[in-house]
Structures are given as structure tokens and as C-alpha cells.
Amino acid sequence: VEALARANHIADPDLIHVGQRLVIPISRSSRSNGLDRLTPLIHVVRAGETLFRIALRYGTSVEALARANHIADPNLIRVGQRLVIPGRTPAWPSPIASIELVPSPVIQGQTLVIKVWTSEDVALAGSFDGRPLTFVEGDGYRWALAGIHILTPPGLYPLELTATGGAGEVTKVTTLVQVAAGEFPTEHIRLPPRAKKLLDPSLVRAENERLAAIFAAFSPQKRWDGLFALPVKGAITSRFGARRAYDGGPATSYHGGVDFRAAEGTPVHAAAAGRVALAEALPVRGQAVVLDHGLGVMSGYYHLSEIAVQAGQEVERGELIGKAGSTGLSTGAHLHWELRVNGVFVDPLQWTWQAMP
């Protein structure tokens, strides 16, 4: 149990949820500093190659190759496919001592934690897939968060780091991050006549732009501590990432949060400490509260019947912020809870079992 919890950064082994994907730890070569430094060696499949021959070449097994690359059928690989070779990690150039990526591989819609250890005091900057990262001080290391967009195609994406020493010397490092496919169902939703007018594109666009400006703000203070709490007591009725089709049409959108069954008036609590960035009625999302947890992390609570906080107010984890309802574009009383990291929708449930960082 301890090894499983450690490999998956689960703070409380008694708290796992249905559908959660777990990394199964296997034995690996020891590291001189005891840290898992992930910088994958990549093999590009050529004509005539098989997974068996590739495994033989690198001294690994077909099973390990298939597991590292999420290959369901080892007989089905294609020319040009890029394969991660497990257990092959070249050394980092000084002053970069180690890099840790959690989770690895990261799944579409998850939050990636990037930890960097250095052998000397340097200024650290970086980017993931071309998007800038903001590094902050941890316990002997620097760390940053990257939200993986749910529509990011599975594959390998560049993580670029730049370390600048006191004398101005610059060291640049590029490694690859593996993004794996998630599993997302399709939901078919029938809207009541009163709600259909809320799908007007201009109305939706204006509200999205209003929220985008809120979520684009960056506060340098980390307000949360430890795991996030579930904001309401109730069964989950719709998970993050579900594709959505309305009134018999095709799936044209995805669910950007988690829905909980909650009767009208059910208390809704802050998932973590934060500052109230928004507390007002919106046409589509109804009565809404957005909390700024710092470092680009924000959570939203929508379709409330009542709002119990004001913009600018500081709240603690578990504090009452409103009551569940069915305002805005809603087919019944429930709570929609979402989380964004630097503006990117991510699965909030990951934050309830994996402590960040």
C-alpha cells in the first residue's frame, strides 16, 4: 500500500475514487540521489521492426515497452511511432541535478507538477509545449504547475528549462513529457425550452470572455495547503471531460468540471483556502463563485441558489461559500465544480487525492 501511495502521490490511502488511474510501481535502477529523474529515451519505429526486436535492442521487455507507451496490442505498432524506452535516463548537465514529473505519464486533463533540483543557486525559467512556466521555491527544489488541456493529442511534448547562474552563465535543457489518452464518455442531454435560449452563441461567448479575464489573473501567493476537499456532499453525476451532445445533436463540447447531485439549498464549501475573485449571477453558469488559490490555480462553483461570500473576501478550506441550486443553464439542482490551472480546465478530483506539489 505504501509503495502504491508513494508512486501515485496519494496522501490518504483510504481516499481513492472509481475510475482513478494508478501507476503500478516496478523495480528500477537506483539513482545516486534517490530521485526519479525522468527524461525519456525515444526510439522511432522503422519499417520491419517489431516491439520484440526493439525491446531486445535496449535490454528491456516487450511488456515494459507496451506498458510505458500504453500499447494495448504489442503486435500493433506503426512506422514513425515514437516509443519511450523505460529505465533509460541520461544525466543532466550541471547545474541541473534532477527533474521529477508527477504524474508520469500525465493524462489529458490532468495537472502536471514539475520539480527541479539544482546543484547551485540559479534563476530558473521554463516552458511546457511553448507555454511559460512560473517556478516557485519548494523544500530544497523549485516547482511549477502545467495544466494539460483535455484536447491535447496523446504524444510527447517538449519541456524546456533555462538555468542562469550568478555570473550570467546559461544552461538550457530540453526533455520530453508523455501525455497519455484519457477515457471520456459521451453524455446526451435534453434541455428544457427555457434553457435553450441560454445556448445563444453571443451570450455564451460574452460570459466565457468575462470568466477568461478572471482566470487569467495570476497571484504570486500560494493560498492552498495539502489536498483539496470535495465542496459538497453528494454523488458524482457527471465527470470531468465527458463529451456532451445536446437535444439529439452531435457531441460538440466537453464537460469542464465535475457535477454533484445536491438538493436545492445544500451547503457548498470552499475546496481550499483562497480569495473570492467573483461572486455574482451569470446567464449560463447561474449564481457563481470563483476562488483564487494563488499561482494561477482557481476553482469555480456554479448554478448556486445562494451566494454567501463577496468578491475580495478571504476564505478558508471548508468555509461556506453558497448553496446548491439550478440557476443558469441547468436541468436540475446540482453543483458544477471546476478547476483551472493558468486558464486551462483540469480535473479537480486529481487535487483531492494528489497533494500539489
Secondary structure, DSSP 8 states (H G I E B T S, - for coil): -HHHHHHTTBS-TT---TT------------TTS------EEEE--TT--HHHHHHHHT--HHHHHHHTT-S-TT---TT-EEEETT------TTEEEEEEESSSEETT-EEEEEEEESS--EEEEEETTEEE--EE-SSSEEEEEE--TT--SEEEEEEEEEE-TTS-EEEEEEEEEEE-----EEEE---HHHHGGG-HHHHHHHHHHHHHHHT---SS----S----SSSS-EEE-TT-EEEETT--EEEE--SEEEE--TT-EEE-SS-EEEEEEEEETTTEEEEEEEEETTEEEEEEEEEEE---TT-EE-TT-EEEEEB--SS-SSSEEEEEEEETTEEE-TTHHHHB---
